[in-house]
Amino acid sequence: MRGVFALALVLCLPAVLLCAPVETAPPQSKSACAVQAPGGQWSAAAQWIAGLNNGAFSSALTPEQRAAWNDFSRLSASDWANLRKLYLDRIDAWRNRNLANAPSREVAFYPFGGPDAANLLTFFPDARDYILIGLEPVGCIPSSIADYTPDYFAELRRSLSSVVALGFFKTDDMRRDVTQSDLNGVLPLLLFLVSRAGYSITDVAPIGISPAGVVASSASLPKVETSGVAIQFNDPRHGARTLRYFSVNLEDSRLKRKPGATAYLNGLPATITLVKAASYLMHKPYFSTVRGAILAKSRVVVEEDSGIPYRYFDPAGWDVRLFGIYADPIQLFKGWSQDDLKAAYSTGTGVQPLDFAIGYRRRGQSNLLVAVRKTK
């Protein structure tokens, strides 16, 4: 994961240590921080954090802040253009060719995705709701414009660099960036990515999952078992939609301690699911709960080989199409080769090309599987 991948560190997410044995501790803030927009305007705050527009806060900035934001805005525009060129525009074109007839209005589900809203929105732009799950805490953003220092914007850009370069967030880097800096969790990354994707954010609120599996505003729940955040956003074509991010470890032993999160997963409506750069976790027996939920609830699954093993997609229940090239996993995951998937690719029957990188492989070396549930 070097070479051409060393472009920056910005945009995708789940990667190497998604099953970390220790829960991420809440970040220690050096400044006042909340799930609250400076000035009370989420649209303006999100545009500011995304480097798109500083008009709402310009008069309150020091010369140093203004210079730092201008640099961040310029560099972020370049980063985003690179991300679009290398990944998002190619994914968009591929989706239009290959998912045009697949279900598209269900809930879009991205387990092991962390704050990688950009890929989820690109693969499934027509979904009515979005659910992201990662290990990292939701966190907060500075309540005062004075706390958006030059260092804050430098840390924000650094935390985004892997998604720009690799198309996913590296979990070990993400943990460091959002717990040992002023970023304070994934909220600023989510605001950046949703805004840069062209959407207008209208509201952001803390939410939680209760021990009974009820999702509601954190303030309205007697007890919050699993913390999350709800981001309301819209665009002229689709109107209002919601993205929910939950911080939860999906390993079976962790979910046993969280009956509410388990009930929530098992109670999901019909979904369209994306799995990428998932560290081959669902190849392991102790990630059976989330694997089972995906197989039970999904009408469409889009994944590369680090997701659910090929053998779980029974031809009696799924239409499966293969794209790209399958080779043994990279050295870090060398024990998770799939002989049956290799055989399916080796026949060449129906295998279609793939012109973008996804997962842990470069362009020209990547694979993608699309499984569509058969209707009875």
C-alpha positions in Angstrom: 0.0 0.0 0.0 2.7 2.4 -1.1 3.9 4.0 -4.3 1.0 5.5 -6.2 -1.0 5.3 -3.0 1.2 7.8 -1.2 -0.7 10.7 -2.7 -2.1 12.1 0.5 -4.1 10.8 3.4 -7.7 11.7 2.9 -10.8 9.8 2.1 -11.9 6.2 2.6 -11.7 4.2 5.7 -12.0 0.9 7.5 -8.6 -0.8 7.0 -6.1 -2.6 8.9 -7.1 -2.8 12.6 -10.9 -2.6 12.5 -11.2 -5.3 15.1 -9.0 -3.6 17.7 -9.4 -5.3 21.0 -9.7 -2.2 23.0 -12.5 0.3 22.6 -11.4 3.8 21.5 -11.4 6.1 24.5 -13.2 9.4 24.1 -10.9 12.2 22.9 -9.6 14.8 25.3 -10.4 18.2 24.0 -8.1 21.1 24.3 -10.9 23.6 23.6 -14.6 23.9 23.9 -16.2 21.3 21.6 -19.7 20.2 21.0 -22.1 18.8 18.4 -23.1 22.4 17.7 -22.5 24.6 14.8 -20.7 27.9 15.4 -23.2 30.6 15.0 -26.0 28.0 15.0 -25.9 27.4 11.3 -25.0 23.9 10.2 -24.9 24.7 6.5 -22.4 27.5 6.9 -20.3 25.6 9.5 -20.1 22.5 7.2 -19.1 24.7 4.2 -16.4 26.3 6.4 -15.0 23.0 7.6 -15.0 21.6 4.1 -13.0 24.6 2.8 -15.8 25.7 0.5 -16.9 29.0 1.9 -15.9 31.1 4.9 -18.3 34.0 4.3 -20.3 33.4 7.5 -17.2 33.7 9.7 -14.8 35.9 7.7 -15.3 39.0 9.8 -14.3 37.1 13.0 -11.1 35.6 11.7 -7.6 36.7 12.6 -5.2 37.2 9.8 -3.5 33.9 10.7 -6.8 32.0 10.6 -7.8 33.6 7.3 -4.4 32.6 5.7 -4.6 29.1 7.2 -8.2 28.6 5.9 -7.3 29.9 2.5 -4.5 27.4 2.2 -6.7 24.6 3.5 -9.4 25.6 1.0 -7.0 25.6 -1.9 -5.3 22.3 -1.0 -8.6 20.6 -0.2 -9.9 21.5 -3.6 -6.9 19.8 -5.2 -7.2 16.8 -2.9 -10.9 16.4 -3.8 -10.1 16.8 -7.5 -7.6 14.0 -7.2 -10.0 11.8 -5.3 -12.7 12.3 -8.0 -10.2 11.6 -10.8 -8.7 8.4 -9.2 -11.9 7.0 -7.6 -15.2 8.7 -7.4 -15.8 9.7 -11.1 -14.8 6.2 -12.2 -17.1 4.6 -9.6 -19.9 6.9 -10.8 -19.5 5.8 -14.4 -19.2 2.1 -13.4 -22.3 2.4 -11.3 -24.3 3.9 -14.1 -23.3 1.0 -16.4 -23.6 -1.9 -13.9 -26.1 -1.0 -11.2 -28.7 0.9 -13.2 -31.3 -1.9 -12.8 -30.4 -2.9 -9.3 -32.5 -1.7 -6.3 -31.3 1.8 -5.3 -33.7 3.5 -3.0 -33.3 1.3 0.1 -31.2 2.2 3.1 -27.5 2.2 2.1 -25.4 0.3 4.7 -21.6 0.5 5.1 -20.3 -1.6 8.0 -16.6 -1.2 8.6 -16.8 2.0 6.7 -15.9 4.5 9.4 -16.4 8.1 8.2 -16.1 7.2 4.5 -19.2 9.0 3.4 -17.7 9.8 0.0 -17.6 6.3 -1.3 -21.0 5.4 0.1 -22.7 8.4 -1.5 -21.0 7.6 -4.8 -21.9 4.0 -5.0 -25.5 4.6 -3.9 -26.5 8.2 -4.7 -30.2 7.5 -4.7 -30.6 5.9 -1.3 -33.1 7.5 1.1 -31.0 6.9 4.2 -27.3 6.0 4.9 -25.8 4.1 7.8 -22.0 4.1 8.5 -20.4 2.0 11.2 -16.8 2.5 12.5 -14.7 2.1 15.6 -13.9 5.8 16.0 -15.9 8.1 18.3 -18.3 10.6 16.9 -16.6 13.5 18.7 -17.4 17.1 18.1 -16.3 20.4 16.5 -15.0 23.6 18.1 -17.8 25.7 19.5 -15.9 28.9 19.0 -14.5 30.2 15.7 -11.3 31.2 17.6 -10.6 27.5 18.2 -10.3 26.7 14.4 -6.6 27.3 14.5 -4.0 26.7 11.7 -3.1 23.4 13.4 -6.8 22.3 13.3 -7.0 22.6 9.6 -3.6 21.0 9.1 -4.8 18.0 11.2 -8.1 17.8 9.3 -6.3 17.6 5.9 -3.8 15.0 7.2 -6.6 12.8 8.5 -8.2 12.9 5.1 -5.1 12.1 3.2 -5.5 8.3 3.1 -9.0 8.4 1.6 -7.6 10.6 -1.2 -4.6 8.4 -1.8 -6.1 5.0 -1.1 -9.8 5.3 -1.3 -10.3 4.2 2.3 -9.4 5.4 5.8 -6.6 3.4 7.5 -7.9 2.4 10.9 -4.7 2.7 12.8 -4.0 6.2 11.4 -7.7 7.2 11.9 -7.5 6.2 15.6 -4.5 8.4 16.1 -5.8 11.3 14.1 -9.2 11.6 15.8 -8.1 10.7 19.4 -4.7 12.4 19.7 -5.4 15.7 18.1 -7.8 18.6 18.2 -10.0 16.9 15.6 -12.0 15.1 18.4 -13.6 12.3 16.5 -15.0 11.7 13.0 -17.6 14.5 12.9 -15.5 17.0 11.1 -14.5 14.4 8.5 -18.1 13.5 7.9 -19.0 17.2 7.5 -16.1 17.7 5.1 -17.0 14.7 2.9 -20.7 15.2 2.7 -20.2 18.9 1.8 -17.5 18.2 -0.7 -19.8 15.7 -2.4 -22.1 18.5 -3.2 -24.7 18.2 -0.6 -26.1 20.9 1.8 -26.1 20.0 5.4 -29.1 21.3 7.3 -28.8 19.8 10.7 -26.6 17.6 12.9 -27.6 15.9 16.2 -26.3 13.4 18.6 -28.2 10.1 18.5 -27.9 6.8 20.3 -29.0 3.2 20.3 -30.8 2.2 23.6 -30.2 -1.3 25.2 -33.6 -2.2 23.5 -32.3 -1.3 20.0 -34.2 2.0 19.8 -32.5 4.8 17.8 -33.4 8.3 19.0 -31.9 11.6 20.0 -29.4 11.0 22.8 -31.2 13.5 25.0 -34.4 11.5 24.8 -33.0 8.1 25.7 -32.9 7.1 29.4 -29.7 5.2 28.6 -27.5 5.3 25.5 -25.7 2.0 24.8 -24.1 3.0 21.5 -23.3 6.6 20.5 -23.9 8.0 17.1 -24.7 11.1 15.1 -27.4 12.0 12.5 -26.6 14.4 9.7 -29.5 15.8 7.7 -28.6 16.9 4.2 -30.3 17.5 0.9 -29.8 18.3 -2.8 -32.2 19.5 -5.5 -32.7 16.0 -7.0 -33.4 13.9 -3.9 -34.6 16.4 -1.3 -33.9 15.7 2.4 -32.0 12.6 3.5 -30.2 11.4 6.6 -26.8 9.9 7.2 -26.3 8.1 10.5 -22.9 7.1 11.9 -22.5 4.8 14.9 -19.4 4.0 16.8 -19.4 0.3 17.6 -17.1 -2.7 17.4 -18.8 -5.4 15.2 -16.9 -8.4 16.6 -19.3 -11.0 18.0 -17.9 -10.8 21.6 -18.3 -7.0 21.6 -21.9 -7.2 20.2 -22.9 -9.6 23.0 -22.2 -6.8 25.4 -24.4 -4.5 23.3 -27.8 -6.1 22.9 -29.2 -2.8 21.6 -26.7 -2.6 18.7 -27.3 -6.3 17.9 -31.0 -5.7 17.9 -30.6 -2.7 15.7 -28.5 -4.7 13.1 -30.9 -7.5 13.1 -33.9 -5.1 12.7 -32.5 -3.2 9.7 -34.9 -2.8 6.8 -34.0 -3.9 3.3 -30.5 -2.5 2.5 -28.1 -2.0 -0.3 -24.7 -2.7 1.2 -21.1 -1.7 0.5 -18.1 -3.5 2.0 -14.6 -2.5 1.1 -11.2 -2.5 2.8 -12.7 -4.6 5.6 -9.6 -6.5 6.7 -11.2 -9.9 5.8 -12.9 -9.7 9.2 -16.1 -11.4 8.0 -13.9 -14.4 6.9 -13.5 -15.1 10.6 -16.1 -17.0 12.6 -16.3 -14.3 15.3 -17.8 -11.8 13.0 -20.8 -13.9 12.2 -23.4 -11.5 13.6 -22.7 -8.7 11.2 -22.1 -11.1 8.3 -25.5 -12.8 9.0 -27.2 -9.4 9.2 -25.8 -8.3 5.8 -26.8 -11.6 4.1 -30.3 -11.5 5.7 -31.1 -7.8 5.0 -29.3 -6.9 1.8 -31.0 -6.7 -1.6 -27.7 -5.8 -3.2 -24.1 -6.3 -1.9 -21.2 -4.5 -3.5 -17.8 -5.7 -2.2 -14.3 -6.7 -2.9 -12.7 -9.8 -1.6 -12.0 -8.5 1.9 -15.7 -8.6 2.6 -18.0 -11.6 2.9 -16.4 -14.8 1.4 -17.7 -15.8 -2.0 -19.0 -19.1 -0.8 -21.8 -17.4 1.2 -23.5 -16.1 -1.9 -25.5 -19.2 -2.8 -26.5 -19.2 -6.5 -29.9 -20.3 -5.5 -30.5 -17.0 -3.8 -28.1 -14.6 -5.4 -27.2 -13.4 -8.9 -23.5 -12.7 -8.7 -21.4 -10.7 -11.2 -17.6 -10.4 -11.0 -15.4 -7.5 -12.1 -11.7 -7.0 -12.4 -9.0 -9.4 -11.5 -8.7 -11.7 -8.5 -5.3 -12.5 -7.0 -4.2 -13.7 -3.6 -4.6 -11.1 -0.9 -1.7 -8.7 -0.1 1.0 -10.0 2.4 -0.8 -8.5 5.4 -3.8 -10.7 4.7 -2.1 -13.6 3.0 -4.1 -16.3 4.9 -7.4 -15.3 3.4 -7.1 -16.5 -0.2 -10.4 -17.9 -1.7 -9.9 -20.9 -4.0 -13.5 -20.9 -5.1 -13.4 -17.2 -6.0 -10.1 -17.7 -7.8 -11.7 -20.6 -9.8 -14.7 -18.4 -10.7 -12.4 -15.7 -12.1 -10.2 -18.1 -13.9 -13.0 -19.3 -16.1 -13.4 -15.8 -17.5 -17.1 -16.4 -18.0 -19.0 -13.2 -17.5 -16.1 -11.5 -15.7 -16.1 -7.8 -16.7 -13.3 -5.2 -16.5 -12.8 -2.8 -13.7 -11.1 0.5 -14.3 -10.6 1.8 -10.8 -8.8 0.7 -7.7 -10.8 -0.6 -4.7 -9.8 -2.2 -1.4 -6.1 -3.0 -1.0 -5.2 -3.3 -4.6 -4.2 -0.8 -7.3 -6.0 -0.1 -10.5 -5.7 -3.0 -12.8 -5.3 -5.4 -9.9 -8.6 -4.9 -8.1 -11.7 -7.0 -7.9 -15.4 -6.3 -7.3 -18.3 -8.6 -6.6 -22.0 -7.5 -7.1 -24.6 -9.8 -5.6 -28.2 -9.1 -6.2 -30.8 -11.1 -4.3 -33.1 -13.1 -6.5 -36.8 -12.3 -6.2 -39.3 -15.2 -5.7 
